[in-house]
């Protein structure tokens, strides 16, 4: 090994992996260690997030730190835990084995992590135990005999308070010290433990705990008191729905200014380019393809950030496990896991972050069911379509004195989305994936005040992931849709809008007979093709096919009233509740499932439902004289 | 937390139960006791994983013989799932997955561990 007393010499780098129970503050410690020098990607071949950061130790050694998914055991049960196990064992494809492990433990909750430590010891890698949240342990009067504990588990211990960056330098020094001293990995004796061995390990953990830890003098009573309200069968559910209500209000009101500003910004850039470039293919490509396409997704960024802000805040506070507890039976009735709650909630803003958030669900079938129904939640891209059709066809009249009809229809569309998501999941679980859902076993962590810096960092990270992942998927799709809508161009002397002569127009005309039974005319059918890029694009495309320039919405409302019957308008609404009019969603589903099968299944089932719903609505409306 | 003692009338009911061995899945909020057995036998094929695997997961979460359990809360629908204090942790689980955990109920006034 290189002599550590020569700091100027370039020391060989080393690899460190962070392991620990969920809720141990592992990610906060990772942030405290690596600061902003982090890279987020996926592990090769699996959709598990890989977070790596760099630290320069005082000796000059560069340490690259891997934040492994939290686990209670090396006996992996989910894709995340498989990554942790394989990384620790040094068997993960495409990863170098770690030189040193840092086991992160919540100092106030040592019992389960001690059993994990015993498993990690069997792996034989040099290890340092970080007793995190040590300030809380001290406040509770918990006495830990650090020397005794270190002797019993056979590895050095560092006390840390990740949110205050306390103990971080000491931790780095310990890790660096182990490497400098030439600590090497012994051969792994780890085997998957059976029930008897798990019991033995618990006994050993209990012995170590008894010998070295005196119970808290002032145990946390706050969590118990808060749970008395938040987990109460009635008060708890009422609080949950109140929180959801506030969250949705915030998603739509806080983000409105920023969203409008971005929308205007993209229109302005588009307008500027259109005015300054010679009219032709390049201008059309840039304004209608690139700017309009990317803009149509990025306008949702403010909403998504507000939504994620709430989710991260509630997650860090410790509430999300409680929400899953409260919703488990309601979701479970439809065959969904309690943890599907968050992804489905996110899908109200946009299905893309919702589908990405299904990674928290361990079981593959539970996760796939959630992915399949997520796009049925009314995402914000449907709102422009809904409001256009509602203002054209639903008379603004009061209902029962206090409500008004357009608002009621809007509510009905949201409710239909939720009910059909639950119904589809129910049918899927009954017909295709029989058998019970995964066991639901979840720690309810002690409540903690979220750390503003960590919230900000997580929010930045979520936003960045959305923009890069969504961006890389959406961009090529936008180009394809633009190509279909622009080629071939209109012949000289043509009177109809150019899109009519394009491939999209031809496909639309070709499909029109099939869509006649649901009341769609050819203009609507043509608008559906570019509308595949994103749902709200259909509004602009309807403007194009009816040759209304400049996005004059009122003119479009009047035109639709003249050209469509009420039955057609209602059928269009019904279509949009179910129709998979969002190519980006397919891109994300393909990415998250690693297969084209599931986007295919989604396309078929959603289109069938959309057709069926529109057919029923159109024919019923005609039968009652609205045709 | 040591401040939530059962109400007197509940205590009278609980007194009859003291010393009885029950499945955790049948316990009510306020019930507490010591785990005496964690089995792998009930409703095989009804948990999404085999019962041996369910048993290992329960053990890993700390549902081991000798651990102290107290039922804290239950859900609004079919009183499911339940939230329990398990030694010094809080765990949520479904009643269906708790059937193989057997506990001996404490006497209501018994000192807490």
Interface residues (C-beta under 8 A of the other chain):
Chain A: X72 X73 X75 X77 X109 X111 X112 X115 X193 X194 X195 X198 X199 X202 X206 X215 X219 X220 X221 X223 X224 X227 X231 X232 X233 X234 X236 X237 X321 X324 X325 X326 X328 X329 X330 X332 X333 X338 X363 X435 X436 X437 X438 X439 X440 X441 X442 X443 X444 X445 X446
Chain B: X1 X3 X4 X40 X45 X46 X47 X48 X49 X52 X54 X55 X56 X57 X58 X59 X60 X61 X62 X64 X65 X66 X72 X73 X74 X75 X76 X77 X78 X80 X81 X83 X87 X88 X89 X90 X91 X92 X93 X94 X96 X97
